[in-house]
Amino acid sequence: MNLNLNLNLNLTLKLLLSAIILFASQSAYTAKQSDNRAAAIIDNQIITNQQVFDSITGKLYEAEMKVYEVKLNQLNSMLLSRLIESHPLNKGMNSQEFLNKFVIKNVTTSPQEVEQFIKANRIPAEKTNPELKEKVTEYIKSDKARVAVANWFAIQSKEHGVVINLIKPQRPRLDVPIGNAPVLGDKNAKITIIEYSDFQCPYCASAESKIKRLQKDYPGNIKLVYKNFPLGFHGEAFIAAEAGLCAHEQSDEYFWQLHEMMFADPRGLKRVGLKSKATKLGLNVEQFEKCMDDKKYYSSINRDIAEGKKIGVNSTPIFFINGIIVKGNKAYKEFTDIVDAELAD
């Protein structure tokens, strides 16, 4: 018990310290002002506070969001407890007893749902035993209970006029140059999405469906820019990036067609597979192969990588929607919330 208490106190202190530090930096997101004071001096050269900040903007935002989510979860827990305590059906029950009796009592899981879960998550047949099915059943029930509690909380909050004033960290907005990168969409589109991606990255491939959906749902409003950020542990990612730019020099259309083919076939990114794709698309294969042999875009790709690292790109995919960062293969709503807000301005 004492050990747990100490751990909880230590965690609380760390979170409070993080909140203080992050609060001090938050003004940099909301006020466009530079802090060019020296953070350090080396060999008579200055590294400014602004240079430090600019290099970790994304990380600071993520850290701020973690602190915010801890505070929001605690606030919601306190609100839930008060809503339960004041509910007319509550006759001296604690929160869990009340939820079990009135909110989640009808939560069940059918064998069909368990089978669907196993199929959807591609769990191998040899691992599908009674013990695993029991765990899946409990997981589904727990998730349904969470949704039921969230829905009840939302309804009760509305009835009781709950207003949450907790300040959510503002996403940083960065100035990311387009340069000579491949562009898809109307050049005058109100929304520019700059994507740092890797053709061998499964999360990047998965995120492509969301970008296509955005282009479909917001016709004429989305301009997509592709920046190469091949990760070192993906053996064929760099050569795939070179292939993309070698196709791009023949036409924008060829790049985006090859872009789609490479994401659809991550196992076919070796030289022979890339040549096959180029042939199938109708590229000038001789020009394409010479471009690859000459490593014509080797330096260009490394510039993309260096540029990305400078603004905090350290994984893929990362998107900048009118400069607002979205890191990873996030839910579609996270993209549309930003796009809607940008279009409303």
N, C-alpha and C positions, 0 to 999 in steps of 0.2 A: 504493500500500500504506500509506504514512504517513498519507495523507488519510483512508483508511478506518479506520485505527487511531485517529486523533484523533477521528473522528466517533463511533466505538464508545465511546471513553473519555468523550466529552462526554455521550453518551446514558446511559452507566452512572452518571455523576455526577448527572445530572438525575433518574434513577430513584431513586437512593439518597436524594437530597434530598427528593424527593416522598414516599418511604417514611417518612422521619423526620418530615416535617410531618404526614402522615396518621396516623402512629402516635400522635402527640401528640393528635390530635383524636378518636381512636377511642373513648376512654373515654366520650365524650358519647353514643355509641350504646348502650353497655352500662349506664351508670349514669345514672339519671334525676335529674340535678342541673343546676341553672341556673348559668350564669356571667354574672352581671349587672354585672360590672365594665365600666367604660367602654372601649370600643374606640376611640371618637372623641367629640369634643365640638364641636358647631356651634351658634352663637348661644345658648350656655349650655344646650343640650339634649344629652342623652347618647344615643349609639348603643351599645348593649351588645354584648359578645362573643356573647351568646346570640342576639340579634337577627340578627347577621351569620351565625351558624351556621345558624339556622332558615331563613334565606332561600336557603341553598345546600346544604341537607342532601342533596338528591338528587345534586347535582353532586359533592359530596365523596365520596359512596358510589361513584359511577361512576369517579372518579379512583382511589379505593382499589382498586376491582375491576381497573382497568387495571394497576396496580402488582402486584396479586396474580397476575393472569394471566401477566405477564412472569416473575415468580418461579416460578410453577407450571410454565410451559413449560420454563424452564431446568432445574428439578428433574427433570421427566419426561425431558428429554433426557439428563441425567446418569444417571438410573436405567436408561434404555434402553441406554446405552452399557455400563454395568456388566453388565446382563443378557446382552448380546451377547458381551461379553468372557469371561464365565464359562460360556457355553453349551458343552456337550460337543461339538457339531458344529463349533464355531469352531476352525479350525486356522490361526490367524494372520491372519485376514481383518479388514479394518476394518469399521465398522458398516454402511456402505452396501453393501459387497460381500456381507456376510452377509445383509442384508435382501433384496438382489436374488436371491440364490441360494436362500434357504430360506423367505422370507415372502411376497414379492410376485412370484415368478417366474411364477405362473399368472394374473396379472391381465391380462385382455383386455377389449376393447370391441367389440361387434358393430355393424354398420351399423344394425340395428334400434334399438339403444339411442341411437345418434346422432340418428336420425330422431325418436325419442320426446322427446329432450331439446330438439330444435329446435321441435317442436310444443308442448311444455309451456311453453317460454319465449317462444312466439309470435314467433319470428324471421321477419321478412318473406321471402317467396320470393326477392325480388330480391337479398337479401343471402346467400342460401344457396348458396355456391360451394364448390369443393373446398378452398380455403384455410380457410374457416370450419369446414367439416366436420373438417378435420385438427386445428384448434384445439379443437373440441368433443371429438374423440376423445381428445386428450391430457388435456383437463380431466377427463373421465370416468375415464380410467385413473389419473390422479393422485388423484382422490377415492377410488377403489376401493383404491388402494395405501395411502392414509392410513387407511382403515377397517381394512384387513388388518393394518397395523402396530399400530393401537390395540388390535385384538382379541388379537394375539400378546402385546403388552405386558401386557394385562389378565390373560391366562392365566399368563404367566411371573411376574408380580407376585404372584399368588395362591400359586403354587408356592414362591416364595422368601420369602413372608411379608412383603412390602413394606408398610410402614405410613407414610403421609404425614401429618406433623404440622403442615404449613404452615397457619397460621390464616387462615381465609377471613373477609373483612370481613362484619360483621353488617348486614343491611338495616336502614335507619332505620325507625322506626315513628312516624307522625305522627297527631295528633288532628285529623281532618278533619270539620268539622260537616256534617250532612245538610241542615239548614235546611228549606226548602220544596221541595226538589228532587224530581222524580218518582222513585218507588220501585216496584220490582217484586220480589215474593217475600214470604215470611213475615216479618212485622215482628220476630219472635223468632228468626230464623235465626241460627245461630252465626257465620256468615261474612257480613260486609258488604263488598261491592265498590263503591267509589266511583270512578266513571269520569269523567275529564275528556276531552271529545271534541268533534269538529267534524264536522257532517253532510256536509261536502264533502271530507273527508280520506279518501283511499283506504286508508290503513293502518288507520284507525278502522273502516271498513267491513269490512276483512278480519278484524280482531280480533273482530268481533261473533260470528263463527261459533264462536270459542273460548269466549266468554261463554255462548252458548247451550248449548254442549256441557257446560260446567261445571254449568249449571242442570239439565241432563238427568242428568249423572253423579252429582250430589250433591243429589238431590231433597229439598226442604224445608230445605236447609242454606245456600242462597245468597240473599242479599238484594242486589239491584242498585240503585244510586243513580246517576242521570245528572246530571252537571254540564256546563254549556255552557262551551266554551272555543274559540269561533270564531276562526280565525287570520286576520290582517289581509289576507293575500294570497289568501284564498279569497273571491271576490266575493259569493257567495250564502250563505256560511256563517252570517252574522249573522241574515239574514232567516229562514233555515231554523230557527235556534235560537228566534227569536220565534214562528214557526209552531208549533214543538213545545210551547212553553209556553201558547200560545193554545189548542191542543188539550187540553193538560193541565188547564186550568181547567174544561173540560167533563167530563172523566173521565180517570182514570189509564189506562184501557184505550185511549182514543183516543190518548193520548200515545204509548204503546208501539206501537200499530199504525202511527201516522204515522212514528214513529222508524224502524221497519223499512222502511216504504215509501221514506223519504228516503234511507236508506243504499243501498237497492236501485236508486235512480234519481238519482244525483248530478247528472245533466244537467237534471233537472226541478225545480230548486230556486228558479226565479224565481217571482214572484208568481202568474202564471197557472197554473204547474204545482202550486204549493202549494194553490191554491184547488181545482184539479181533484182532488187527493188528498183534501182535506177533504170534498168532495162525495161522492167514491166511498166514503169511510168512514162517511158518514151524519152528520157533524157538523152542528150548527146553523151554516150557512155565513154567515148574516148576523152572528151573534155573533162568529164566527171572523174575518170581514173587519173588523169594527169594532175588535176587539182588535188586529189587525195595523195598521189605520189610526192608532189611538191610541198605537201603540208602547208598549203597556201594560207589557211586560216588558223594555223597553230597559234600564232601570236594574238590574233583577234579573240580566240577563245580564252586564252590566258588573261587578256585584258578584261573580259567579262567576269572572270573569276576574281581578279584583283579588285575590280570595281564593286562586285558583290560583297566581298569580305570587308571592304571599307565601310559599307553601310549596314554591316551586321548579318549578312547572309552566311550561314554556316551549315545549312541543311537544305533539302529540297522536298517539295516545292515551296517557294515563297513568292507571294504575289504583292504587288504594290498597286492598289486601286486609287488612281489619282494621287499617288504617293503614300496612301494609307496602307500600312503593312498588314498582311494576313499570312500567318506562318503555318504551313502544313495543309493537309487535305481536310479542311474544315467543313462543317455542315453548310449546305447550300444557303440557308437563311443568313449565315454570317456574311456571305458575299452580297446577298440581296439587300441586307440592312444598310450596308455601306453605299451600294449603288443607288438605292432609293434616296438616301440622305444627300448624296452628291447631286442627283438630278433635281432634288427639291430646292437646292440653293440657287 
